[in-house]
Amino acid sequence: MSGHKSIDHLKGVEHLKAIIRKAQKKDIQAIQHVAKESWHDTYKELIPEAIQDQFLEQAYSDEMMAKRIDHSLFLVAESDSDVIGYAAAFQKDGQADLSAIYLLPDAKSNGIGTQLLDGVLEALDGVKELYVEVEKGNTSGETFYAAKGFSVVDEYEDDLFGHALQTKKMVLVIQRMRR
């Protein structure tokens, strides 16, 4: 995609310190780019590309992104002024759903996913449980969340535009320290 710089400078960096901030509408195109690159990388063996593209077109349209930025917790990770990842969550009645943590493929495995998760946890107020759904076979996602203390609470079949997915629902019980 034109207009997006290569992030080759991230390769081989073990723990990069990214700037984690709230997403703004000016970030929509960069978020869409990260979504497409990360989905195609993450789900290449799990979801046909045409179905991925159909989902991305709907869930990451300009209109939908503007709504998500305005009405949910939506964070981006920046490195050298480039958006290289994002996280999104929704909060209601003492629990929250983490709807996404995605990174550009070259930005994985250097601590940015952890920084985004930490940013989400810091921003959530009064939440005791954080849920996330991970597709069975998304080993990087399953491993990441298990390493962060999430545990599987349910497994079920989900449907994405007629494509059957095996989904794991995981939860992190949040124990706030008393001050």
Secondary structure by P-SEA (a helix, b strand, c coil): ccccccccccccccccbbbbbcccccaaaaaaaaaaaaaaaaccccccaaaaaaaaaacccaaaaaaaaaccbbbbbbccccccccccccccccccccccccccccccccaaaaaaaaaaaaacccccbbbbbbcccaaaaaaaaaaabbbbcbbbbbbccccccbbbbbbbbcccccc
